[in-house]
Amino acid sequence: MNFGDARMKLRELLSTVKPPELPKLLDWMRNSDELDELLVDNNKVFLQSIAEDLRARLPIDAMLPSETAAQHKMQLQEKPTVHVDSFLYSDEQVDSLCEEGAMSRNYCLSCGSFRTAPLDFISHSFSVSELQFLFQNVLPDISGLTVVDVGSRLGAVLYGVRVCLAIMET
């Protein structure tokens, strides 16, 4: 459907709303997170495609042998903790992996028994939505600046910078 047709349909729909309810509906449309999935922009799709490509190339925990500091931090946790990279895996994807048996949310409290407890999950990365929020709402205009991201792990922050700069160029 093109813009003109969509605009006409939306106007038709809005004309059927009871007048006292219209301000509430418009406020909901402006401020609700429920419409986010419908308003996927190219930048989010671009970041998600990078994450998809990286997921295919890395182990499920996305921890490389060279990440000794992160691995040490994991070992210092009170309870067994699993690393899940938030840039690579959304909460919904983690749920799916757990349902498929590729990942578990529990660990055995006493080896060999059925007594289990939930695992803690930790991430050392920003998620796609956190990166979008950071660059679109928190940071000032970074056009023309040099960005250095020390310890970027897989480069998620740098991907976010690139997408942010692409937005500003358009």
Secondary structure, DSSP 8 states (H G I E B T S, - for coil): --HHHHHHHHHHHHHTS-GGGHHHHHHHHHH-GGGTTTT--HHHHHHHHHHHHHHHHS-TT---TT-HHHHHHHHTSSS-EEE--TTT--HHHHHHHHHHTSS-SEEESSTTSS-EEE-EEE-SS--HHHHHHIIIIIS---TT-----TT-TTTHHHHHHHHHHHHHH-
